[in-house]
Amino acid sequence: MPLRPETIRNVALVAHVDHGKTTLVDAMLRASGVIRAGADAPDRIMDSDALEREKGITIFAKAAQLPWKSHTINFVDTPGHADFGGEVERALAMVDGILLIVDASEGPLPQTRYVLGKALRRGLPSIVVLNKVDRKDARAAEVLDEVYQLYFDLEAQDHHIDFPVISAIAREGRAVAGVGVPRADATLAPLLDAVLSSIPAPQGDPDAPLQALVTNLDASDYLGRLAIGRVVEGALRTDGPVALCRDDGSTERRKLTELMAFRGLERVRVEEIGAGDLFVAAGISDVEIGDTLADADRPAALGRLIVDEPVLRMTFGVSTSPLSGRDGRFLTSRHLRARLAREALGNVSIRVRDTDSPEVVEVAGRGELQLAVLIETMRREGCEFQVSRPEVITREIESVLHEPLERGVVDVPSEHVGTVSQALAPRKGRVLDIRPGDSGRSIVTFEAPARGLLGFRTLLLQATSGTALLHLHAAGWIPWAGELPHRAGGAMVSDRTGRTTGYALDALQPRGVLLVGPGVEVYEGMVVGEHARPDELVVNVTREKQKTNMRTHASDEAIKLEPPRELTVETAIEFIAADELVEVTPASLRVRKRLLDRKVRVRAAKSR
């Protein structure tokens, strides 16, 4: 039997990154018995993707279910990083309320404002959870005042501001109603009870004609494409046809081969899912996000998902490197286009567009991290390709060219506040606010053009010895800010193919920072380092020491090389200039010039 709507609660967990959202999910699963007491379950159980565990962030929104006092709570864990805002927007389309989780020390930060604004525009009620109230620097009462101010700033209605407040220590699974510190024997019962009393039950009519919104896609080796979403009206069944309502207004009849519901962390096969519940359906190979599954005889489409537009774009192209084809399994433009089309189908905040070249595709997204995650995922799947430097997407507003504006919050040791200001100045950024954070640290709020913040995270980490924490989110549009600096140094470019030698690299060390070590295979046009000066330096990194009969102590000293700069996908796409590309393979990341031949580069520079 399907669940009755009055026994269901659909809720999304939203928060700024690192405020304890996924940890709270683990605690809720344990409190409800979905994870048995004493069971050896991993921390952050909902972060099941390998990249999520490596980076320590949630990238994909995921749903699960827990029972509580004869009710069923469907909850969706959402990303806390602004680059994955599309996942948040999809999650909000599935729920009737939110748990807004705020660190009791840091207070509301940029992503808190972003996700709360989205929820309020959908009219969703909220429960505010002040997490980490056991921290020595916790200031729960002040943070609650800041949360109220945030609601006022977002022009929330009176009934939205009348929210329950729960103080929690998610790591230990303890909570108490109001502002305070939970007792040692406390549980999460106050939080789960607040969900039942404050989040409304779904309003759908189980007897009405079927309307179910597809908000996500998944895939199974056995079942093919899976549609994930929520039944809004009526009931979704496997014993009859359904109508697939598309974006263009067309309607086609389809038949489900399998229907699954969320039960705890599992997906359980069922014959029917009623209004208000979440579903996973198989059998419709061409379903897309935003489509409606409707009654076959009386089809009526629901409103489609609308997400914020991308702000960055870059090109993905077939690798033209002399070393291409050695590491990857998927090399051709057909493979590249098919993989990117699949990504755009399952990710509403990614846009894919053709270019003048059949071997190059333009990909637009929300930010550097989102695009870097896509690149890293593709290389782990065996793809080999090359990508350009990200650039901002501009638009004309009242005949004036505008570019995206970013608002950032950086948490740094207090002695580095000046470092942040100095780094922002040439990037056309301005500091809005400075306030004390943890002991000995300060929180700096600033705004800057998104174009100027490309590579800013890496620069900040280097300048503060890795102690800075940076969070960014979109803040609208500003008139074009003019030319901005990029990389201080030019490129050291290899002039030939071969393997690097310690002897050659040792002679080049004083000229800049190397990207390769000894014994690395290079080719003409490959960038092997950053020059200390702004001009390009063409070098021979394969040169070997000439063998002679002369021996001196000075010439025979052991070569001492500094470790080369290690590049990740994020740092590589930040590092490259407009005339450079990153060659991506499953085993390597290489920086190269677009035009490998030096003479061709010189002629191209003269013709500009």
N, C-alpha and C positions, 0 to 999 in steps of 0.2 A: 504494500500500500504506500502511495506517496505521502510525504509529510504534509500536514495541514499548515496553511500559511500562518495561522496564529501561533504556531509552535516554533517558527523559524525566526532567527535574527541574522541579518547579513551585515557585516561590519568590516571596514578596512582599517588596518593599522598604518598610520602615516606619521612621519617624523623627519627631522633633519638627520643627516647621516651621523652615525655613532651615538645616537641618543638612546639606544637600547631596545629598539623595536623588535628585531629578530630574537633577541634574548628573552623578551617578554612573551613572544610566541612559544618558545620552548617551555617557559614556566606555565603558560596556560594549558598546553598539552599535557603537562605532568599533573597539574591541578585537577583536570577533568578526567584523568585516568586513561587518556589516549596513549600516553607513554607510561607504562607501569612503573611503580615505585621500585627503585633499585635496578631498572633496566639500563643496559649499557648503550645508551643512545648518544650520538655525537652532539656537541654543542652546535648551535645555529643549524638545527636540523632542516629548516626550510631552505637554507642556502646550499642546495644540492649540486649546483653547477661547479665545475672545477675552477673556473675563473673567479666565481664568487668567493670561494674558500681562499684562493690565493690572495685576492685583493682585500678580503675582509669587508666587502660591501655587498648589498643586495642589488642585483642587476635586473632580474626578472620577477614580476609579480606572480605569486603562487597562492593557490587556495587550499584550504583544509577545513575540516569540520570537527567540532567537539560537542559532546552532550553535556547539558547542565540543567539539573532540576526539571526533568521531563520536557525540556526544550532542546533545540538544536541550534548551535551557533556556527554559521559559516563565516570564516574570516579570511581575509586576503592580506598577505604580507607584501608590502610595496617597497620599491627602492627609495632610498633617502637622498640620492644624488640627483641634482637638477637635470643632468644629461639624459636621465631615463624617465623624464616626466611623462612620456607617452604611456609607460607602464602604469603610472599612477592614475592617469586619466581613464584608462581602460578599467582599472580596478574600481574606481568610483562609480562607473556605470553599472556595476554588479551589486552594489550595496545600498543600505538604507541609513547608514550612519558611520561615523568614524571614531576611532580612538586616537586622539592627538597626543602624542608622547613628547614630552619636553624635559630636557635635562634640568634637574633642580639647581644646578650651578650655572650652566651656560645660558639658560633661558632660550627664548625663541630666536632662531637663526634663519638665514634666507630661505632654506627649503621649508621650514615651518610655515612661513608666510605664504610661500608658493602653493603648497598642498592645501592649506586651510582656505586660501582664496578660491581654489578650484572647488572644494567641498561646499563652501558657502554659496557659490554660484549655482550649484545643483540643489541648494536648499537642504543639505544633509545636516542633521543634528550631530552633536559631538559630545564626547566624554574626554576631559582633560586628565591625563596621567602625568603627574610630576614624578619622574623616575630618578633613581640614584639619590634619594633623600638622605642616605647614610654617608654621603661624601662629607669630608671635613669642611669643604668650602660651600656646602649646599646653602642656598638662600631661598627656600621654597616659597615663603610668603612674598618676597620681592618678585620672584619669577612669575608667580600667579598674577600679580599686578601687571607685569609686562604682557602676560597672555591676554588679560582683559583689554589692555591698551591696543594689542594687536587686533583683537576683534573690533574695537572701535575704529581703528585705522582702516579696516577692510569694510566698514559700513555694514556690520552684521545687524540683523534684526534683533529685537528684544528677546524673542524666544530662542534665538541661537546663543545669546550671551548667558542665558540661564542654564548653564551646563553643570553636570556633576563634576566634582574634583576628587581624584584618587591619588594618594601618595603611595609610591611603590618602590621596592627594591627588587627589580626584575630578576637579577642574578640569583637571588635567594628565594624567589617565589613568594614574597610577602607584600601585603598591601593593606591600607587603611583608608576609610572614607575621610575626606577633608584634608587639611594640611597637617602633617605630623610625620612621625617615624613609626612604622609598624612594629608591634611587639615581636619578641623573638619567636613566639608560637603562632604568629599570624599566618594566614594563607592568602590566596588570591580570590577568595570568595567575595569580598566587597566589590572587586572589579567585575567579576562575572555576573554578580547580582545587578550591578549598575547597568550592564549591557541589556539584561532582560527588562529592566524597568524604564530605561531611558531611550533605547533604540527601538523605533517602531517596528512592528511586524509588517511584512510585505502586504501591499494593498491589492494584489492581483486576485481575480476571480477564477477559481479552479474550473468553473463550468462555462466560462466564456470561450470564444474561439481562440485557438492557439496563437500566441505571439511570444517568440523567444529571441533574444538579442545575442548575437555571436560577438564576444569581446576579445577572444584570444584564439590562437591556433596551436596545435601540437601535432606530433606525428608518431605513428607506431609502425614497427616493422611488419606487424601482422594485420593491422586494421587500416593502415594508410593515414590520410589526413584526419585529424580530430578537431571538431569544433567545440569550443568551450564558451560558456556564457550563462545567462540567467533566463529562466522561464518567467515572463512578465505576466501573461494571462493564459488561462486554460491549462492544458496538460500536454506534455510531449511524450509520445508513445512510439513504440517500434512496430505496432501491428497495423499500421496504415501509412498512406503517403503524407508528405508535408510539402508545403510550397516554399521554395527558396526565393526570397525577394531581394533583388540585386540593387546596386547603386544607381543603375540607369533606369530603374523603374520596371524592368522586366521581371516576370515571374515564371518559374519552372517547377514542375513536380519532381520530387525526389523521394527516395525510400531509405530510411535509416537501417543500417545493418546491425548496429549495437548502440546501446544507451547505457551510460554509467553515471553514478552519483558519487559525490565525495563522502566518504565515511572515515573519519579520522584522517590519517595521512594517505589512505588508500583510495582507489577508484573501484567501486563495486558495481557489477552489472545489475541493471534493473530493467523492468518492463515499462515503467511509467515514472515521470517526474512532474510534480504539480507546480502551480504558480508560486513564485517566490523562491524556489530552490535553484541551486546551481546544477549545471549539467555538463557532461562530456559526451558528444555524439560522433559516431563514425558512419561512413557510407556516402558522404557528399564530398567528392574529390575536388570540386571547384569552389567550395565555400570560401568566403573572404571575411575578414574582420569588418564588422558593421552591418553584415547581412542579417536579415530577419528570417527565422523559420516560422512559418505561419500555417494556419488552417488551409488545407488543400482546396476546399470548396469556397472559403471566404477569406482569401489572403489579404492582409493589411500590414504594411511595413511600419516598423518603428523608426524613430529618428536615428540617423546614423551618428557614429562617434565623430566628434570634432576635436582635433588636438592642435596645439600651438605649432606654428610653422617652423621648419628648420632655420638655423642661423649660420651654419658653416657648411661648406661644400669642398669636396676634393675629388680627384679623378682616380679611378682604378683601371689599370691597363694591363694588357698581356706583357709579360716580361720580355724585354729585348736585350737582356744582358748576355754577354758571351758565356756566362756560367749557367744560363737558364736550362731547366730540364733535368738537373742533376738530383734535386731533392724532392720536388713535388710530384704529385700524381695527376693533378688537375691544372692544365697549363694553357688551354686554348681559350679564345674569346667565347666560345659556346659554353664551356664550363663556367667561366667568370660571370657571364650574363645570367645563366641559370641560377647560380648561387646567389647573386645579388637580387634577382627577381624573387627568389624564395624568401630572402630576408625582408624585402619590402612588403611582401604579402603578410608576413607574420609580425611586422613591426610598423605600427601606424605612424611613427615619428621619423621614419627613414623614407627618403625620396630618391628614386633612381631615374636618370634621364640619359638618353643617347647624346653623343657628341658628333662632331664632324667625322671622326675616325671610327670605323667599325670595331676596332680593337680597344677602344677607350670608352669607359662609362663614367658619368658624373654621379656621385653619391652625396646627398645632403643629409645632415643630421643636426641634433641639438647641441653638440659640443665635442670637444677633442676626445674626452673619455669615451663617449658613446661610439665614435668612429674608431678609436683605438681598440675597443673591445671587439668590434666587428672584424677588424683586421686580424687581431690575435686569434679569434675563433676560426676564421677562415684558414689561417696558416696551420692551425692544429688539425684541421680537417684534411690537410694535404694539398691546399691550393698554393700556387706560385704565381706572383703577380707583382706589379709595381704601382706605387701610389705617390701622389703629389702632395705638396704642402697645403694644409687647409687654408681656405680664404673665406671671408665673411660674405654673406648674401646681402646685397644692398636693395633698397627700394626707394622710389621717388614719392615723396609726400609733399603735396602742393608745389610740384615742379622743383623741389629741392632734394638733392641726393642725401639719403639718410643711411646710417649703418647701425647695427645692434649695439646696445649699451648693456654692460654687465655690472651687477652689484656684487661685491665680494666682502667676505668677513674672514680675516686672518687672525689666528690666535698665535702669538709669538712671545718669547721672553721679552720683558720690558726693555732690555738694552738694545733690542733690534727694531724698535718702533721706527727709529730714524732710517733704518735700512729699508723698511717697507716704503716709506715716503719717498726716499731717493730712487727706489726702483720704479715707482709709479710715475714720477714726474716726467721722464722722457716718453712715457707711453700715454700721455694725455689723461692720466688718472688724477682723481682728487679724493683726499681723505674726508669723510663725512663725520666720523665719530671715533673717539678713542676712550675706552673705559677699562677699568681693571678686570682681570679674569682670575684664574687660579693664582696662588701665591707666587709672586715674581713674574707674572705674565700679564699681557695686555691684549685686548680684543680691538682690532682696528677695522672699521667699516669704511669701504671706499666704493667709488664708481669709476669705470674706465671703459673705453670702446672695446668691444670683444676682440677686435683685430689687434689691439695693443696687448692683450693678455695671452696671446699665443706664446707659449714658452715661459710665461711668468711663473708658473708653479715650480718648474725646475730651477729657475734662477733664484727663487725665494728659498728653496730647500738648500741650495748650495751656499747662499749668503748667510743662512742661519744654522748651518751644520745639521740640517735635517730636523730642526726643532719646530718649524712652522706648520700650522694646520690651516689649509685654505679651502674655503667653500664659495662657489660662485653660482649665480642664477641670473636669468634674463631680467632686465629692468626697463625694457622698451627700446625706443629708437632716438638717435640724436643726429643732427646734421654731420656730414662727413668731416672728420677731424683733421684731414690733411695727411701728409706723409709721416710715417712712424718708423722708428729704428727697428731693425731685426737683429741679425747676428753681428756682433762686433767685429769678428775676424772673417777673413776670406777662407777659401777652401784650399787644402793641400790635395792636389789631384795627381794620381799615378799617370805616368806617361807611357807605360808599357804593361804587358801581361807577364806574369811570373809569380814567384813566391817572395814574400818580404824576408829580409835578412836583418838580424840584429845590428850588423855593422851599418847598414843604411839608415835604420831607424834611430840609432844612437846619434848620428850626425844631424838628424832632423829634429830631435827633441827640443833644442833651443829655439826652434822656429815657430813652435806652437804646441797644440795638444793633439796627440795621436789617437786615432780610432781603431787601429789595428796593432797587433803584436807580431813578433817574428813567426815565420812559417805559415803565414796566411796567404792564400791564393788571391791575387788581385788582377785587375785588367785595366786597360787604358780608359781613362775617364772616370774611374772609381775614386771617390773622395776618401782619403786615408787619414785626414786630420783637419783640424781647424787652424788656419794661419793666424799668427799674432797680429798681422796687419790686415787691412780690409781687402787687399787685392788677392787675386787667385795666384797660387804658387804651384807650378807643375814640377813634380819631383820624381826621382827614380828610387823607389823603395825596395828594389830587387838587387841593388848593387852589392857586390861581394868584395871583400878585401883582397887586394892583389897579393899574390904569394911571391916573396922575394927572399934572398939569402940574408938580408939585413935584419937584425934583431936589436930592438932597444926596449928598455923597461917601460918607457912611456907609451909606445905604440902597442905593446902586448898586454896592457892592463885589461882586466875583465870588463866587458861591456855591462853597464848598469842601466836598465831601461825602467822608466816609470810604467806602471800598469796603464794600458790604454783605457780611454773612456768607454764604459759599457753602455750600449744603446738598448733601450727597450722600445716597443712600438710607440709609446707616448713621447719619449724623448727624441726619437728619430724624426717623427713628423713635425715636432717643434723645431728641431735643429735645422732642417733643410731650407735652402733658399728657393726662390721662385724658379730658378733654372736647374733645380736638382730634383731627384726622385729617391724614394726608398724602395729598394728591391727586397721583397718579402718572400721568404721560402720557409718551409717547415723547420729547417735547421739554422738559418742565418738571416740576419738583417744587414743589408749593405746600403750605403749611401753612394749615389752616382750622379753624374751630370746627365741632363737630358740628351745633350749631344756629346757623344763619347770622344769623337775626334777633335783634337785641339785646334786644328786649322779651321774646321767647320765652325767651332765656337767663336773663333776670332772673327771670321767673316760675318757670322750672324750678329756679333756685337757691333761691328762697324756699320752694318746695314740698318741698325735701329736708330 
